[in-house]
Amino acid sequence: MLPENKKLDLLEHGRRVIEIERENLENLATRLGDTFICAVRQICESSGKVIITGIGKSGIIGRKIAATLASIGTPSLFLHPGEAVHGDLGMVSKNDTVIIISNSGETEEIIRIMPSIKKIGARIISFTCSESSCIGSQSDIAIATGKIEEADSFGIIPTSSTTCALVLGDALALALMAAKGIQKEEFAFYHPGGNLGKRLMLKVRDVMQTGELIPIVGMDSSLREAIEEINSKNTGLTLVADGRGVVRGILTDGDIRRHLHNNPDITKSLTRDCMTGNPMTIDENSLAIKALSMMEEKEITCLVILNSDKTARGIVHLHDLLGKKDFKAEY
């Protein structure tokens, strides 16, 4: 067992590491400028792929950045500098953008391959401490991080520098995503293997609730009857239809709470008195990802699917899209 004072020392040490890395990130944020914008524009306008390279811990960060870029539809891969000099430079073409990660800007293995990359014609973006470093000065675009304080007591173990490179890569990828106007539909397309991606690439008809699972009451039903229907279907809502079955509104837990706040006597209330009219609808052939976007835009959790005569065909709830069960809804 560690003595109590030793535990406190270790806790303080851990907090200090986090504080040092946080301070470095704050400094990095203040340094972002025109070169960052140029880097986003270069990748956005390029017809080639993005190739990330780095050695050691920087290489590990490079692999993650390449994976992030690929996930938003930007063809990306990692090139190990050691393998590059033994033939893997063949994967670089003149239309590509090469991102070099080197905190010192003096990494020998990378400096060795830079002339070949430039001869091929690929553009070079570097993440490095200074534009005047060897790598920075040979780059087309050098995003300078400034001097970074590593978080270890010796100041030599890649900690803050790799954190800054990782965050800078995230910033570049997400800024690129914004510049290209990438929407959830495209993101889901590049994630077909994940559970969420699989569900969001389905059609609404594949995830909607139909038949007896649809909660529905008449407009003149009592509020107590509506609550019983909501509870029995465990959806947190019920559709409200007229005598011909035409959907006229939707009643949710939230509607009921708001109504009872001003009308506490539940025996005197009808469903028509507190429902929300004209509920949002969606076509059953729409992608599930479109349903999710509509819900987020309108800040609701349920959409209605109607037949041609405006009767209820089904409902799709946020939890149907996310694959969750035992939920309560709020419209």
C-alpha positions in Angstrom: 0.0 0.0 0.0 1.2 3.5 -0.8 1.4 5.9 2.1 -1.2 8.7 1.9 1.4 11.4 1.3 2.8 9.4 -1.7 -0.7 9.1 -3.1 -1.1 12.9 -2.9 2.3 13.4 -4.6 1.3 11.1 -7.5 -2.0 12.8 -7.9 -0.4 16.2 -8.0 2.1 15.0 -10.5 -0.6 13.7 -12.8 -2.5 17.0 -12.6 0.7 18.9 -13.4 1.2 16.8 -16.6 -2.4 17.7 -17.7 -1.8 21.3 -16.8 1.4 21.5 -18.9 -0.3 19.9 -21.9 -3.3 22.2 -21.5 -1.1 25.3 -21.5 0.7 24.1 -24.6 -2.7 23.6 -26.4 -3.7 27.1 -25.4 -0.5 28.5 -26.9 -1.1 26.5 -30.1 -4.6 27.9 -30.4 -3.3 31.5 -30.3 -0.7 30.7 -33.0 -3.1 29.4 -35.6 -3.3 31.8 -38.5 -3.0 32.2 -42.3 -0.8 29.1 -42.7 -3.6 26.9 -41.1 -6.1 28.4 -43.6 -3.7 27.8 -46.5 -3.3 24.2 -45.4 -7.1 23.6 -45.3 -7.4 25.2 -48.8 -4.5 23.1 -50.2 -6.2 19.9 -49.1 -9.6 21.0 -50.1 -8.6 22.0 -53.6 -6.2 19.1 -54.2 -7.3 16.3 -56.5 -4.9 13.8 -54.9 -4.7 12.1 -51.6 -3.2 13.2 -48.3 -0.1 11.3 -47.1 1.0 11.7 -43.5 4.5 10.9 -42.4 6.4 11.0 -39.1 8.8 8.9 -37.1 8.4 7.4 -33.7 5.5 8.8 -31.6 4.8 11.4 -34.3 4.3 8.5 -36.6 1.6 7.1 -34.3 -0.1 10.4 -34.3 0.2 10.6 -38.1 -1.7 7.2 -38.4 -4.5 8.6 -36.3 -4.8 11.8 -38.4 -4.8 9.8 -41.6 -7.6 7.7 -40.2 -9.6 10.8 -39.2 -9.2 12.3 -42.7 -10.3 9.1 -44.3 -13.3 9.0 -42.1 -14.6 12.3 -43.6 -14.0 11.1 -47.2 -10.5 12.5 -47.8 -8.3 9.7 -49.2 -5.4 9.5 -46.7 -2.7 7.1 -45.7 0.4 6.9 -43.6 3.9 6.7 -45.0 6.7 5.5 -42.8 9.9 7.5 -43.6 12.1 4.4 -43.2 10.0 2.5 -45.7 9.8 5.5 -48.0 13.5 5.3 -48.9 13.1 1.6 -49.8 10.4 2.0 -52.4 7.3 3.2 -50.6 7.8 6.7 -52.1 6.1 5.2 -55.1 2.8 5.8 -53.4 3.3 9.6 -53.6 2.1 11.4 -56.8 2.4 15.0 -58.0 -1.3 15.7 -57.0 -0.9 14.6 -53.5 -0.4 16.6 -50.3 2.2 15.3 -47.8 1.8 16.3 -44.1 5.0 16.0 -42.1 4.9 15.8 -38.3 8.2 16.8 -36.7 8.3 18.8 -33.5 12.0 19.7 -33.9 11.8 20.2 -37.6 15.1 18.5 -37.8 14.1 14.8 -38.1 16.9 13.2 -40.2 14.7 10.4 -41.6 12.2 12.9 -43.0 14.8 15.4 -44.2 16.2 12.6 -46.3 13.0 12.0 -48.3 11.9 15.6 -48.7 13.9 16.3 -51.9 12.3 13.2 -53.5 8.8 14.4 -52.5 9.5 17.8 -53.9 10.8 16.3 -57.1 7.7 14.2 -57.5 5.7 17.5 -57.3 3.6 16.8 -54.2 2.9 19.8 -51.9 4.3 19.6 -48.4 2.6 20.8 -45.2 4.5 20.5 -42.0 3.6 20.6 -38.3 6.8 21.8 -36.7 8.1 24.1 -34.0 9.4 26.8 -36.4 9.1 27.9 -40.0 12.9 28.3 -40.0 13.7 24.7 -39.0 15.1 22.5 -41.8 11.7 20.8 -42.4 9.7 24.0 -42.0 11.9 26.0 -44.4 11.5 23.3 -47.1 7.7 23.0 -46.7 5.2 24.7 -48.9 3.1 25.5 -45.9 4.6 25.3 -42.4 2.2 25.4 -39.4 4.5 26.5 -36.6 3.5 25.4 -33.1 6.2 27.4 -31.4 8.4 26.0 -28.6 6.5 23.2 -26.8 7.2 22.2 -23.2 7.1 18.4 -22.8 5.3 17.3 -19.7 8.0 15.0 -18.2 10.5 16.1 -15.6 13.3 15.8 -18.1 11.5 17.8 -20.9 12.4 15.2 -23.5 9.6 12.6 -23.7 7.1 13.3 -26.5 4.0 14.2 -24.5 2.9 17.8 -25.1 4.3 17.8 -28.6 2.3 14.7 -29.6 -0.8 16.0 -28.0 -0.5 19.3 -29.9 0.1 17.4 -33.1 -2.9 15.2 -32.5 -5.2 18.2 -31.8 -3.8 20.2 -34.7 -4.6 17.2 -37.0 -8.1 17.1 -35.6 -8.5 20.9 -36.1 -7.3 20.5 -39.7 -9.6 17.6 -40.4 -12.7 19.2 -38.9 -12.0 22.6 -40.6 -11.7 20.7 -43.9 -15.0 19.0 -43.1 -16.6 22.4 -42.6 -15.0 23.8 -45.8 -16.4 20.9 -47.8 -19.8 21.1 -46.2 -19.8 17.4 -45.3 -23.1 16.3 -43.7 -24.1 13.4 -41.6 -25.2 11.5 -44.6 -21.7 11.4 -46.1 -20.1 10.7 -42.7 -22.5 7.7 -42.2 -21.6 6.5 -45.7 -17.9 6.2 -44.7 -18.9 4.3 -41.6 -21.0 1.4 -42.9 -19.3 -1.2 -40.5 -20.3 0.5 -37.3 -23.6 -0.2 -35.6 -24.7 3.5 -35.8 -23.5 3.8 -39.4 -25.4 0.6 -40.4 -28.6 2.0 -38.8 -28.3 5.4 -40.3 -27.9 4.0 -43.8 -31.1 2.2 -43.5 -34.4 3.6 -44.8 -37.0 4.9 -42.4 -39.3 2.0 -43.2 -36.6 -0.4 -41.8 -36.6 1.2 -38.3 -40.1 2.6 -37.9 -42.7 1.2 -35.6 -45.9 0.1 -37.3 -49.3 -1.6 -36.6 -50.1 -2.3 -33.0 -46.9 -0.6 -31.9 -48.2 2.8 -33.0 -49.6 4.7 -30.0 -52.8 6.5 -31.1 -55.9 7.9 -29.5 -58.9 9.9 -30.6 -59.1 13.7 -30.3 -62.0 13.4 -27.9 -60.4 10.8 -25.7 -59.8 11.9 -22.1 -56.3 12.9 -21.1 -56.3 9.9 -18.7 -57.0 7.5 -21.7 -54.1 9.2 -23.6 -51.7 8.7 -20.7 -52.8 5.0 -20.5 -52.0 4.6 -24.2 -48.6 6.3 -23.8 -47.7 4.0 -20.9 -48.9 0.8 -22.6 -46.8 1.5 -25.7 -43.8 2.8 -23.7 -43.0 5.5 -26.2 -43.5 8.7 -24.3 -46.0 10.0 -26.8 -49.2 9.1 -28.7 -50.6 10.2 -32.0 -54.0 11.9 -32.0 -56.5 11.1 -34.8 -59.9 12.3 -35.8 -62.9 10.0 -36.3 -61.7 9.0 -39.8 -58.3 8.0 -38.5 -56.6 11.1 -40.0 -53.6 12.1 -37.8 -54.3 15.6 -36.4 -51.6 15.9 -33.8 -49.2 14.4 -31.3 -49.3 14.3 -27.5 -46.1 13.9 -25.6 -45.1 13.7 -21.9 -44.0 17.3 -22.2 -47.3 18.4 -23.6 -49.1 16.7 -20.7 -46.8 18.3 -18.1 -47.2 21.8 -19.6 -51.0 21.4 -19.7 -51.3 20.1 -16.1 -49.2 22.9 -14.9 -52.1 25.3 -15.7 -54.9 22.7 -15.6 -54.3 20.4 -12.7 -57.6 18.6 -12.8 -56.9 15.7 -15.2 -60.6 14.6 -15.3 -61.7 17.8 -17.1 -59.1 17.6 -19.9 -59.4 16.1 -23.4 -56.6 15.1 -25.6 -57.4 17.8 -28.1 -56.9 20.4 -25.4 -53.2 19.8 -25.0 -51.9 18.0 -28.2 -49.4 19.6 -30.6 -51.1 19.9 -34.0 -49.6 19.0 -37.4 -46.7 16.8 -36.2 -43.6 16.6 -38.3 -43.7 13.8 -40.9 -41.2 12.0 -43.1 -41.5 9.6 -46.1 -40.8 6.0 -45.3 -38.3 5.7 -48.2 -36.1 8.5 -46.7 -32.8 7.5 -45.2 -32.7 7.1 -41.5 -29.9 9.7 -41.4 -32.3 12.3 -42.9 -34.7 11.5 -40.1 -32.0 12.1 -37.5 -31.1 15.4 -39.2 -34.7 16.6 -39.1 -35.0 15.7 -35.4 -31.9 17.6 -34.5 -32.9 20.6 -36.6 -36.4 20.8 -35.1 -35.2 19.6 -31.6 -37.8 16.8 -31.5 -37.4 13.1 -31.0 -40.2 11.6 -33.1 -41.4 11.8 -36.7 -44.6 10.5 -38.2 -45.0 8.4 -41.3 -48.4 8.8 -43.0 -50.4 6.8 -45.6 -51.7 8.7 -48.6 -55.0 9.4 -46.8 -53.1 10.9 -43.9 -53.8 8.0 -41.6 -50.9 6.7 -39.5 -48.5 4.3 -41.2 -45.8 4.4 -38.5 -43.6 6.5 -36.2 -39.8 6.7 -36.0 -38.2 7.7 -32.7 -34.7 8.9 -32.1 -34.1 5.7 -30.1 -35.2 3.6 -33.1 -32.4 5.3 -35.1 -29.8 4.8 -32.3 -30.8 1.3 -31.5 -31.9 2.0 -27.9 -34.9 0.5 -26.1 -37.0 1.4 -23.1 -37.2 5.1 -23.7 -39.4 8.0 -22.9 -40.0 10.6 -25.7 -40.2 14.4 -25.7 -41.5 16.2 -28.8 
